[in-house]
Amino acid sequence: MGKEGKTKSRINPVRELYKDRKLIKKLALNDFKTRYAGSYLGIVWAFIQPVVTVLVYWIVFEKGLKQGTDIVTQGIQVPYLLHLMSGLVPWFFFSEALMNGTTSLLEYNYLVKKVVFKISILPLIKIIAASFIHIFFVCFMLLVTMCYGIHPTVYWLQLIYYSFCLFMLVLAMSYSTCSIVIFFRDLTQLISIGLQVGMWATPILWNISILANHPVLAFIFKLNPVYYIVNGYRGSLYGEEFIWQSPWLTLYYWALVLVLFVAGGIIFKRLKPHFADVL
């Protein structure tokens, strides 16, 4: 096989996304539709739960605990609901896509056992299916923002970039998790617990500016890659901050994603021959 064989065996999500784009699109749409098949409201349930979650947090923190506004780094005062939504919208996608990507091989085990099927596209399918809901909530978030009197700006276009960042992060992590979970089913429970902790470890319900007097602690929290996404959503939505204004954080983020992709590719490749036997 030599170098050519090794190159072909590596996971290249961009190449696979383009080469198998029609199949991936068809399977992703089918996955999204069948997830809620049989229920009276159908895919409406996909939107109800996140909206209810946002409303509960908003009522508890703004109405109950009287957190009416939040001061961001540029000194802009924004309603707490916008601060909350700009953190929860990317987090909802991250948590759902990671769980779905992790269980993709288990759910499509009948395809894993087929020799001719390229199983490396399965995590892609699950994450793209989760992206449909994310797109809706980004649009909903922008609508709420305009209702508060904040008009569209060129900064809003950066949401496309940060959504892409989020997509690549989840995909990079999913190649490792979907491979390991086949042999260690408890991983889904560990990820679920990790997501609960991670939500509080990410400045979503709180502002990292409260750690201004604790720079070391603030630095540790910023190492969380989802912080880069949440901070980017807020900077794009109302903070008037361009991507290149945080060069070191951007460099760290993509370096981490690259490491996760390489690690995920190695793990996936080495465990792949044993998938069908265990499933």
PyMOL commands that set and color helices and strands:
alter all, ss='L'
color gray80, all
select helices_A, chain A and resi 2-9+13-19+21-34+44-64+80-102+104-107+109-112+119-147+154-180+187-201+208-211+215-222+225-239+243-245+247-278
alter helices_A, ss='H'
color red, helices_A
select strands_A, chain A and resi 69-71+77-79
alter strands_A, ss='S'
color yellow, strands_A
deselect
rebuild
show_as cartoon
